Amino acid sequence: MQRKPNLAVVGATGLVGGTFLKILAERDFPYENLYLMASAKSAGSKIDFRGRTHIVEELTEHSFDKPIDIALFSAGGGTSEKFAPIAAAKGTAVVDNSSAWRADPQVPLVVPEVNPREIAKHKGIIANPNCSTIQAMVALKPLYDRYGIKRIVYSTYQSVSGSGLKGIRDLEEGLKGKDLKLAYPHAIAGNCLPHIDSFLDNGYTKEEMKMINETRKILGDDRIAITATTVRVPVLYSHSESINAELEKPFDLSELRSLLAASPGIVVIDDPSKNEYPLARDAAGRDEVFIGRIRRDFSVENGLNLWVVADNIRKGAATNAVQIAEKLLEIL
Ligand SMILES: NC(=O)c1ccc[n+]([C@@H]2O[C@H](COP(=O)([O-])OP(=O)(O)OC[C@H]3O[C@@H](n4cnc5c(N)ncnc54)[C@H](OP(=O)(O)O)[C@@H]3O)[C@@H](O)[C@H]2O)c1
C-alpha cells in the first residue's frame, strides 16, 4: 500500500482490543487515522494511544461510511456477524477475532506462519483462528509438512484471560474467597473446569469442535482424525496444551526437535534434566509459541507427545491478527 491505511479497532475497550493497541504500537504499525469503537456503553470514553487521546465511538451501521482500510474486530461473535459484512461491503478488510466467520468456506482462516497465502483470497473478511488452535498450528505445521499427520489428541489447559475481563475477575476475586461466577458456572479458583464454551449434542464443547474443525481447515486436510478435551484452569495468562500426534512417517527425534527449533514463531525449551520446559507465566507477554517435553509416544507407531504453551491474548489473538494486517498492507 502506497499511503498509510485508515485503521479501526472494534472492541477497543476489551482485553483483546487493548492488546491490539499495544501490539500496533510495539510493531510500529503505520496508519493515517485510527478509529476506536465499542458498544454504546463505552461511547465517549477516552483512550490515550501514541501521544493522542482518542474518543471511543459507538459501533453502528454507519461506522464504516468513512474510508477505513483495515478493521480489527474483537467484540464478540454476534457483533462480527452483523457488522463485519457491513464493513466489508464498504471496502474495509476485516480481520475478525470471533468465531462467527471461521467455518465459512469463503473466509480464509489464517495463521501467518502456516498459511499466509490464504490472505490474498479474502473477499472482505479474514478470520483469526481460535486461540488454542493458533498455537497448535504453529507447532504442528512443520511436522505435517515433513512427516504427515494421521491423528491428533488435544488436551488443553486454558487460562481465564481466554474469557476476557470477566474471566480474570472470576479468578482474582475467587482467590480472595469470593466466587462471582461471571464467566463460569462453577468457581474457577482451585478448580479445573472441563467445559469451555457451550456443550453440543455430540457431547463435545464448541471449543473442542473449533479445535478439530479449524485444524482441518488450516491444514487443508479433512482426513486427519482429531479429538480434543479443552479445560479451563486457574491461570491468568497463556494456554498450555498437551498435543499427542500420530505421524504418518517414521521420525528421528533429534531431527524432529531441530526442525521445530528452526521453524518460524517457535522456541524450543526442552531440558528435563534442568527442569526446563515451557511454562504459562514465562510465555505471558511473548509472541512466540514455546514447545517442550518432546518425546515419543511408545504406545503407537510414529507417536509423538508435545507440550505447547503460548500467550492466548497475544499470539492466540492480537499478535496473530496484527501479523495478518501487516500482510494485508503488502497486497492492499
Ligand atoms: N480473550 C481471548 O483469549 C480471546 C482470544 C481470541 C479471540 N477472542 C475473541 O475476541 C472477542 C473479545 O474478547 P475479549 O476477551 O477482549 O472480551 P472483553 O474483554 O469482554 O471485551 C469485549 C469488547 O467487545 C465490545 N463489545 C461488546 N459488545 C459490543 C457491541 N454490541 N458493539 C460493539 N462493541 C461491543 C466491548 O465494548 P464495551 O466496553 O463497550 O462493552 C469490549 O470492547 C471475543 O469475540 C472473543 O471470542 C478472545
The ligand as a Gaussian input file, in Angstrom:
#p B3LYP/6-31G(d) Opt

LIG

0 1
 N       -9.615000     -13.456000      25.348000
 C       -9.093000     -14.280000      24.448000
 O       -8.161000     -15.089000      24.720000
 C       -9.579000     -14.287000      23.052000
 C       -8.823000     -14.960000      22.135000
 C       -9.239000     -14.992000      20.814000
 C      -10.409000     -14.362000      20.478000
 N      -11.145000     -13.706000      21.394000
 C      -12.370000     -13.061000      20.939000
 O      -12.246000     -11.644000      20.988000
 C      -13.504000     -11.065000      21.320000
 C      -13.353000     -10.149000      22.525000
 O      -12.784000     -10.869000      23.591000
 P      -12.179000     -10.130000      24.885000
 O      -11.527000     -11.231000      25.628000
 O      -11.408000      -8.910000      24.512000
 O      -13.559000      -9.686000      25.615000
 P      -13.824000      -8.434000      26.575000
 O      -12.637000      -8.079000      27.363000
 O      -15.097000      -8.776000      27.283000
 O      -14.130000      -7.209000      25.550000
 C      -15.261000      -7.177000      24.713000
 C      -15.187000      -5.957000      23.799000
 O      -16.261000      -6.020000      22.850000
 C      -17.001000      -4.796000      22.910000
 N      -18.402000      -5.032000      22.591000
 C      -19.256000      -5.875000      23.210000
 N      -20.477000      -5.796000      22.617000
 C      -20.382000      -4.892000      21.624000
 C      -21.277000      -4.370000      20.659000
 N      -22.554000      -4.770000      20.605000
 N      -20.830000      -3.426000      19.789000
 C      -19.543000      -3.015000      19.841000
 N      -18.637000      -3.469000      20.735000
 C      -19.048000      -4.399000      21.611000
 C      -16.832000      -4.331000      24.334000
 O      -17.138000      -2.951000      24.403000
 P      -17.733000      -2.287000      25.765000
 O      -16.546000      -1.933000      26.609000
 O      -18.452000      -1.087000      25.253000
 O      -18.656000      -3.299000      26.392000
 C      -15.344000      -4.627000      24.530000
 O      -14.572000      -3.652000      23.890000
 C      -14.473000     -12.238000      21.501000
 O      -15.127000     -12.446000      20.260000
 C      -13.568000     -13.392000      21.807000
 O      -14.135000     -14.621000      21.422000
 C      -10.750000     -13.629000      22.684000

